[in-house]
């Protein structure tokens, strides 16, 4: 860029000079009359002199500009050179530092390799020592084992069995101690809370302890009525059994006829039919069918009324019409002598009270309690347990999943999905376990007591056992020299779990382990 400026400074004066001469010449031509050759000559000389001066001045200025431009270029080159040298120096310094770090890293790696090699040698040496020591220890143990066998006269298997037995006893004792501590810590608060809830529920719900079962016998005014019921060549009794679907048992029992049928509703219809026939006095096949239809209508009406009464007494709303009919049928169903409908109402009320005490959904608990035995209405007609059948019926008629779980859980056949399910199971056991709630045959009662005592006597260290309070409590007397207090707690727990697994019983069974030490001395 500086060279262009120098050229311009040289060329422009020359161009200006030439332009002046040209214009002067033109001016001289126009005014040629007034000019002379001398004047032109003077002007030309003056112009040459001026042009010469201009050229000299331009040359000086061009030299000065060239000199300044060279100086500036040198300075710029010097700056670039210094900057490049600084960058190179910086790169050299960084490379030097990087080389130093690499040298240190290499030195560290070499040191670690030496250390690892040294440790490897040390480990190899130690391994040799360990193997040598192991061989020496095995040799010493072999000698000691031979000495022990010669001293004790025991084989290795016998000695191992003794050690294992001692270890098992020690472990069992520690386990019993841990069990006692955990049991004491967790059960105290749970028992207090459970007692409070159950006691409050029982106190708030005071039901009459009355067994109400369906009657399967019909009283006769006289034994002459038996012949009329049988009819000529048995036509009346055959017509009766065919119409009602029941068996009519007429034996030597005075003034009593027994109606037998597995279906409680059909048995109730047959009973009412027979009572109507006896009251009317006319007994023949056509009249039997008329009375059967009337008795059937009466029972259907009673079923509907009983279902409505159950939901009214418990305050449960929105139950399907078909479920109401099934509830009403429970009026003619008994379990161990306990009326199932009354039992369901009682369970609903107890469950609602306990749910209120625990700040749970009382309405949902009452609904599940009322429907928990609904499967017993059809369990003679459908295969399966009444809990599973009841859950399927509830699902069919639009009940929620939590209500279905309450029905199916109350005998532990499925897992509980809500706390109300556990409450239903507790209320069911409470209703069945209260005094006078159920009847059992003598054979079943005796077998249960014997089985309780057999379970207790099957354990070691048990001296005697007694099933008392109608099988509600099992008392176990143990040998005090063979068992301590902690092991007594464990024995009570083990027996209770075995009773739960092997037996079926209403309510709960209390297992009490008694351990006492008696010291006797005689003064003579």
VOGU-3710 file (C-alpha; in Angstrom, 3 decimals, decimal comma):
1> xxxxxxxxxx> 0,000/0,000/0,000  2,955/2,400/0,703  4,470/1,768/-2,755  1,194/2,784/-4,441  1,217/6,031/-2,476  4,811/6,767/-3,622  3,892/6,155/-7,269  0,884/8,471/-6,959  3,027/11,222/-5,426  5,434/10,990/-8,385
11> xxxxxxxxxx> 2,911/10,670/-11,177  0,371/13,280/-10,027  2,745/16,301/-10,281  3,830/15,245/-13,734  0,228/14,866/-14,838  -0,566/18,250/-13,301  2,380/19,814/-15,121  1,367/18,392/-18,439  -2,212/19,483/-17,889  -0,952/23,044/-17,117
21> xxxxxxxxxx> 1,115/23,129/-20,276  -1,780/21,870/-22,312  -4,269/24,310/-20,922  -1,719/27,136/-21,215  -1,179/26,229/-24,813  -4,883/26,245/-25,448  -5,193/29,524/-23,641  -2,349/30,907/-25,714  -3,991/29,846/-28,944  -7,256/31,583/-27,984
31> xxxxxxxxxx> -5,360/34,701/-27,070  -2,689/34,276/-29,742  -3,187/37,801/-30,950  -1,973/39,155/-27,669  0,819/36,587/-26,958  4,220/36,370/-28,407  6,693/33,588/-28,805  8,905/35,073/-26,080  6,174/34,987/-23,554  5,397/31,417/-24,449
41> xxxxxxxxxx> 9,032/30,564/-24,168  9,231/32,164/-20,751  6,189/30,383/-19,605  7,519/27,097/-20,910  10,756/27,641/-19,056  8,860/28,641/-15,949  6,715/25,554/-16,318  9,770/23,373/-16,771  11,353/24,942/-13,730  8,166/24,428/-11,725
51> xxxxxxxxxx> 7,833/20,879/-12,974  11,423/20,219/-12,064  10,876/21,565/-8,578  7,740/19,517/-8,279  9,575/16,398/-9,444  12,414/17,012/-7,027  10,007/17,602/-4,169  7,999/14,522/-5,186  11,168/12,472/-5,336  12,195/13,628/-1,876
61> xxxxxxxxxx> 8,769/12,923/-0,514  8,719/9,546/-2,232  12,074/8,704/-0,707  10,847/9,831/2,687  7,669/7,774/2,287  9,652/4,800/1,123  12,002/5,155/4,048  9,115/5,474/6,520  7,331/2,546/4,908  10,470/0,438/5,191
71> xxxxxxxxxx> 10,851/1,427/8,809  7,196/0,595/9,530  7,528/-2,721/7,737  10,653/-3,532/9,717  8,892/-2,667/12,961  5,874/-4,792/11,990  8,145/-7,671/11,020  9,988/-7,282/14,303  6,676/-7,417/16,223  5,586/-10,527/14,329
81> xxxxxxxxxx> 8,941/-12,105/14,990  8,754/-11,339/18,726  5,203/-12,680/18,947  6,155/-15,851/17,126  9,154/-16,271/19,392  6,895/-15,861/22,458  4,495/-18,475/21,133  7,350/-20,809/20,362  8,807/-20,260/23,807  5,406/-20,948/25,401
91> xxxxxxxxxx> 5,026/-24,152/23,388  8,558/-25,183/24,310  7,795/-24,543/28,004  4,582/-26,582/27,826  6,328/-29,380/26,010  9,044/-29,303/28,604  6,480/-29,534/31,450  4,662/-32,347/29,659  7,942/-34,183/29,214  8,675/-33,691/32,909
101> xxxxxxxxxx> 5,244/-35,124/33,818  5,804/-38,068/31,496  9,176/-38,652/33,094  7,599/-38,589/36,563  4,795/-40,900/35,439  7,265/-43,280/33,931  9,315/-43,165/37,092  6,166/-43,861/39,187  5,171/-46,770/36,939  8,622/-48,216/37,216
111> xxxxxxxxxx> 8,489/-47,853/40,983  5,060/-49,567/41,126  6,300/-52,368/38,941  9,204/-52,864/41,296  6,849/-52,828/44,305  4,454/-55,279/42,647  7,301/-57,557/41,760  8,529/-57,360/45,323  5,045/-58,087/46,710  4,584/-60,931/44,278
121> xxxxxxxxxx> 7,812/-62,447/45,462  6,725/-61,909/49,069  3,338/-63,512/48,408  4,906/-66,459/46,705  7,170/-66,853/49,686  4,230/-66,574/52,092  2,207/-69,050/50,056  5,028/-71,510/50,345  5,143/-70,880/54,093  1,357/-71,288/54,379
131> xxxxxxxxxx> 1,417/-74,551/52,480  4,268/-75,725/54,639  2,429/-74,656/57,826  -0,775/-76,274/56,572  0,987/-79,537/56,066  2,506/-79,270/59,525  -0,904/-78,415/61,085  -2,566/-81,296/59,270  0,105/-83,591/60,524  -0,323/-82,284/64,082
141> xxxxxxxxxx> -4,145/-82,543/63,818  -3,811/-86,081/62,536  -1,670/-86,981/65,511  -4,067/-85,240/67,926  -7,021/-86,933/66,268  -5,346/-90,304/66,693  -4,589/-89,465/70,325  -8,186/-88,319/70,955  -9,557/-91,454/69,325  -7,281/-93,618/71,403
151> xxxxxxxxxx> -8,176/-91,733/74,606  -11,956/-91,360/74,073  -12,563/-94,552/72,105  -14,788/-92,513/69,701  -14,839/-92,571/65,930  -14,772/-89,271/63,954  -18,474/-89,632/63,106  -19,363/-90,169/66,757  -17,310/-87,179/67,851  -18,851/-85,026/65,119
161> xxxxxxxxxx> -22,336/-86,058/66,250  -21,551/-85,068/69,831  -20,269/-81,655/68,740  -23,289/-81,057/66,507  -25,681/-82,003/69,289  -24,013/-79,620/71,709  -24,033/-76,840/69,115  -27,697/-77,496/68,342  -28,596/-77,265/72,017  -26,694/-74,011/72,407
171> xxxxxxxxxx> -28,279/-72,549/69,267  -31,747/-73,634/70,368  -31,270/-71,947/73,712  -30,115/-68,705/72,095  -33,018/-68,859/69,675  -35,447/-69,348/72,529  -33,973/-66,343/74,321  -34,270/-64,163/71,223  -37,821/-65,382/70,678  -38,762/-64,475/74,229
181> xxxxxxxxxx> -37,354/-60,964/73,918  -39,032/-60,325/70,560  -42,296/-61,830/71,713  -42,306/-59,766/74,891  -41,545/-56,563/73,021  -44,033/-56,886/70,181  -46,939/-58,710/71,776  -47,497/-56,449/74,778  -48,677/-53,443/72,787  -50,518/-55,545/70,205
191> xxxxxxxxxx> -52,306/-57,513/72,915  -53,352/-54,386/74,789  -54,694/-52,798/71,633  -56,456/-55,962/70,474  -58,026/-56,509/73,891  -59,269/-52,941/73,928  -60,814/-53,171/70,457  -62,438/-56,574/71,011  -63,667/-55,735/74,510  -65,140/-52,445/73,318
201> xxxxxxxxxx> -66,854/-54,149/70,389  -68,309/-56,884/72,598  -69,453/-54,347/75,179  -71,183/-52,211/72,568  -72,804/-55,233/70,919  -74,688/-57,375/73,421  -76,369/-60,268/71,597  -78,416/-63,037/73,161  -76,496/-66,292/73,317  -79,245/-68,392/71,775
211> xxxxxxxxxx> -78,862/-71,223/69,288  -81,534/-71,195/66,647  -81,513/-74,116/64,260  -83,939/-75,285/61,645  -86,336/-77,972/62,857  -86,335/-81,221/60,873  -88,933/-83,055/63,000  -92,704/-82,641/62,878  -94,893/-83,436/65,865  -98,012/-85,532/65,238
221> xxxxxxxxxx> -101,270/-85,345/67,190  -101,279/-89,157/67,419  -99,576/-92,212/65,999  -102,653/-92,890/63,828  -101,539/-89,963/61,656  -98,496/-91,969/60,542  -100,701/-94,408/58,644  -102,575/-91,618/56,929  -99,272/-89,988/55,925  -98,032/-93,258/54,440
231> xxxxxxxxxx> -101,340/-93,881/52,641  -102,631/-96,974/50,909  -99,641/-98,957/49,622  -97,463/-95,920/50,398  -98,901/-93,645/47,714  -99,139/-90,587/49,994  -95,550/-90,757/51,230  -94,256/-91,352/47,680  -96,224/-88,352/46,410  -94,923/-86,243/49,301
241> xxxxxxxxxx> -91,265/-87,193/48,741  -91,586/-86,663/44,983  -93,165/-83,223/45,329  -90,838/-81,912/48,059  -87,596/-83,659/47,055  -87,035/-84,849/50,629  -87,005/-88,120/52,530  -89,772/-88,705/55,082  -88,607/-90,993/57,886  -91,385/-92,669/59,868
251> xxxxxxxxxx> -90,104/-95,001/62,601  -91,156/-96,231/66,014  -90,556/-92,856/67,666  -93,939/-91,918/69,131  -95,796/-88,983/67,600  -92,779/-87,756/65,580  -91,963/-87,764/61,875  -88,500/-86,784/60,595  -87,948/-84,799/57,374  -84,470/-85,427/55,912
261> xxxxxxxxxx> -82,794/-83,485/53,093  -79,360/-81,960/52,494  -81,012/-78,814/51,044  -82,216/-76,781/54,024  -84,706/-74,730/52,001  -86,372/-77,811/50,528  -86,425/-79,379/53,964  -88,132/-76,292/55,398  -90,737/-76,302/52,595  -91,409/-79,999/53,252
271> xxxxxxxxxx> -91,787/-79,359/56,974  -94,305/-76,574/56,433  -96,153/-78,688/53,850  -96,449/-81,591/56,278  -97,644/-79,335/59,091  -100,310/-77,843/56,798  -101,460/-81,323/55,742  -101,685/-82,467/59,373  -103,602/-79,350/60,359  -105,991/-79,689/57,410
281> xxxxxxxxxx> -106,505/-83,424/57,883  -106,856/-84,194/54,189  -103,853/-86,172/52,960  -103,818/-87,400/49,379  -101,512/-86,795/46,359  -103,491/-83,931/44,823  -103,835/-82,090/48,129  -100,151/-82,689/48,869  -99,183/-80,812/45,699  -101,476/-77,878/46,563
291> xxxxxxxxxx> -100,086/-77,615/50,069  -96,546/-77,852/48,690  -97,110/-74,863/46,389  -98,534/-72,825/49,274  -95,638/-73,767/51,553  -93,181/-72,902/48,787  -94,762/-69,451/48,385  -94,582/-68,940/52,144  -90,890/-69,878/52,291  -90,029/-67,627/49,320
301> xxxxxxxxxx> -91,783/-64,754/51,050  -89,925/-65,496/54,300  -86,601/-65,616/52,412  -87,241/-62,192/50,910  -88,324/-60,715/54,250  -85,317/-62,182/56,084  -82,909/-60,738/53,511  -84,504/-57,297/53,847  -84,427/-57,594/57,644  -80,712/-58,402/57,605
311> xxxxxxxxxx> -79,754/-55,344/55,535  -82,097/-53,143/57,599  -80,616/-54,244/60,922  -77,032/-53,786/59,750  -77,619/-50,572/57,759  -76,023/-51,966/54,598  -77,368/-50,452/51,402  -77,222/-51,148/47,682  -77,080/-54,968/47,787  -78,289/-56,689/44,622
321> xxxxxxxxxx> -81,782/-58,256/44,709  -80,370/-61,737/44,038  -77,910/-61,408/46,921  -80,825/-60,456/49,172  -82,506/-63,736/48,262  -79,334/-65,656/49,047  -79,063/-63,851/52,391  -82,635/-64,836/53,183  -81,853/-68,473/52,427  -79,236/-68,389/55,207
331> xxxxxxxxxx> -82,189/-68,159/57,607  -82,655/-71,881/57,054  -78,931/-72,741/57,202  -77,101/-73,688/60,372  -73,433/-74,279/61,168  -72,728/-76,348/64,303  -76,205/-75,406/65,462  -75,643/-71,654/64,920  -78,055/-69,918/62,555  -75,935/-68,610/59,675
341> xxxxxxxxxx> -78,042/-65,511/58,981  -77,955/-64,423/62,625  -74,242/-65,202/62,655  -73,719/-63,008/59,560  -75,628/-60,116/61,139  -73,570/-60,480/64,305  -70,291/-60,544/62,346  -71,343/-57,415/60,432  -72,039/-55,514/63,655  -68,862/-56,668/65,393
351> xxxxxxxxxx> -66,767/-55,835/62,322  -68,306/-52,367/62,083  -67,584/-51,677/65,766  -63,974/-52,859/65,526  -63,413/-50,888/62,319  -64,697/-47,744/64,063  -62,299/-48,283/66,969  -59,409/-48,649/64,502  -60,552/-45,612/62,453  -61,201/-47,729/59,364
361> xxxxxxxxxx> -64,192/-47,842/57,003  -67,012/-49,173/59,200  -69,605/-49,313/56,381  -67,300/-51,391/54,213  -66,528/-53,719/57,138  -70,245/-54,225/57,889  -70,969/-55,003/54,242  -68,173/-57,584/54,106  -69,294/-59,096/57,422  -72,906/-59,463/56,284
371> xxxxxxxxxx> -71,868/-61,175/53,033  -68,928/-63,231/54,344  -70,923/-66,527/54,545  -73,116/-65,913/51,484  -71,549/-68,968/49,823  -73,230/-71,251/52,389  -76,558/-70,514/50,700  -75,504/-72,626/47,705  -72,567/-74,714/48,957  -74,721/-77,877/48,784
381> xxxxxxxxxx> -75,257/-77,217/45,074  -71,809/-75,915/43,991  -68,429/-77,570/44,558  -65,792/-75,693/46,508  -65,410/-73,956/49,852  -68,120/-71,519/50,855  -65,572/-68,661/51,035  -64,526/-69,090/47,396  -68,125/-69,659/46,275  -69,233/-66,543/48,154
391> xxxxxxxxxx> -66,518/-64,473/46,479  -67,645/-65,638/43,040  -71,282/-64,807/43,851  -70,336/-61,344/45,085  -68,294/-60,720/41,943  -71,189/-61,872/39,745  -73,595/-59,427/41,371  -71,357/-56,368/41,158  -69,602/-56,196/44,541  -66,260/-54,384/44,747
401> xxxxxxxxxx> -62,912/-56,138/44,820  -62,290/-55,303/48,503  -65,637/-56,868/49,545  -64,800/-59,981/47,503  -61,434/-60,209/49,279  -63,125/-59,948/52,702  -65,426/-62,852/51,801  -62,640/-65,076/50,466  -60,078/-64,209/53,170  -62,133/-64,906/56,304
411> xxxxxxxxxx> -60,889/-68,528/56,374  -57,380/-67,656/55,127  -57,777/-69,127/51,626  -56,390/-65,978/49,925  -54,121/-63,104/50,951  -55,716/-60,048/52,567  -55,629/-56,896/50,435  -57,193/-54,503/52,969  -57,250/-54,262/56,784  -61,019/-54,782/56,857
421> xxxxxxxxxx> -60,474/-58,356/55,615  -58,535/-59,164/58,785  -61,295/-57,567/60,869  -63,919/-59,788/59,184  -61,887/-62,899/60,028  -61,542/-61,768/63,655  -65,250/-60,956/63,962  -66,186/-64,331/62,439  -63,986/-66,178/64,938  -65,348/-64,066/67,793
431> xxxxxxxxxx> -68,961/-64,781/66,862  -68,307/-68,495/66,556  -66,198/-68,763/69,708  -68,466/-67,057/72,215  -70,033/-69,410/74,790  -73,181/-71,113/73,581  -72,814/-69,981/69,977  -72,388/-73,427/68,441  -73,168/-77,078/69,081  -70,960/-79,997/68,234
441> xxxxxxxxxx> -71,515/-83,702/68,341  -69,965/-85,594/71,224  -67,695/-87,615/68,946  -66,212/-84,521/67,280  -65,766/-82,883/70,667  -63,936/-85,879/72,158  -61,733/-86,332/69,089  -60,649/-82,706/69,228  -59,669/-82,983/72,891  -57,708/-86,163/72,223
451> xxxxxxxxxx> -55,916/-84,622/69,266  -54,920/-81,587/71,346  -53,379/-83,790/74,020  -51,641/-85,982/71,416  -49,980/-82,929/69,845  -48,732/-81,765/73,240  -47,462/-85,205/74,312  -45,498/-85,630/71,061  -42,927/-83,057/72,236  -39,964/-83,922/74,426
461> xxxxxxxxxx> -39,823/-82,815/78,060  -43,644/-82,929/78,360  -44,794/-84,759/81,488  -48,572/-84,331/81,201  -51,098/-82,387/79,153  -54,767/-81,551/79,661  -57,345/-80,124/77,262  -59,713/-78,022/79,382  -62,531/-75,506/78,948  -64,188/-77,504/76,172
471> xxxxxxxxxx> -60,971/-77,535/74,156  -60,416/-73,786/74,405  -57,224/-74,213/76,450  -54,400/-76,741/76,408  -52,309/-76,937/79,579  -48,914/-78,613/79,329  -46,835/-79,619/82,357  -43,142/-80,011/81,526  -40,206/-81,568/83,367  -38,374/-78,659/85,037
481> xxxxxxxxxx> -34,989/-80,418/84,933  -35,050/-80,792/81,140  -36,378/-77,414/80,075  -35,879/-73,818/81,253  -38,188/-70,802/81,136  -37,095/-69,615/77,706  -37,493/-73,066/76,205  -40,957/-73,236/77,797  -41,950/-70,100/75,842  -40,663/-71,682/72,654
491> xxxxxxxxxx> -42,564/-74,905/73,381  -45,824/-72,964/73,789  -45,207/-71,243/70,456  -44,343/-74,505/68,662  -47,420/-76,312/70,006  -49,728/-73,431/69,035  -48,374/-73,433/65,474  -48,764/-77,215/65,240  -52,369/-76,971/66,449  -53,050/-74,311/63,804
501> xxxxxxxxxx> -51,587/-76,487/61,060  -53,160/-79,849/62,005  -56,558/-79,055/63,522  -59,816/-77,320/62,660  -61,643/-75,639/65,520  -63,892/-72,629/66,153  -62,408/-69,592/67,846  -58,948/-69,979/69,357  -57,033/-72,411/71,562  -54,913/-71,081/74,416
511> xxxxxxxxxx> -51,683/-73,040/74,988  -50,280/-72,776/78,544  -46,938/-74,351/79,483  -46,437/-74,876/83,234  -42,946/-75,385/84,635  -42,460/-75,679/88,361  -39,659/-76,948/90,521  -40,581/-78,861/93,679  -37,975/-79,682/96,328  -38,949/-82,299/98,915
521> xxxx> -37,059/-83,343/102,038  -38,053/-85,495/105,027  -37,085/-84,863/108,655  -36,791/-88,078/110,659
//
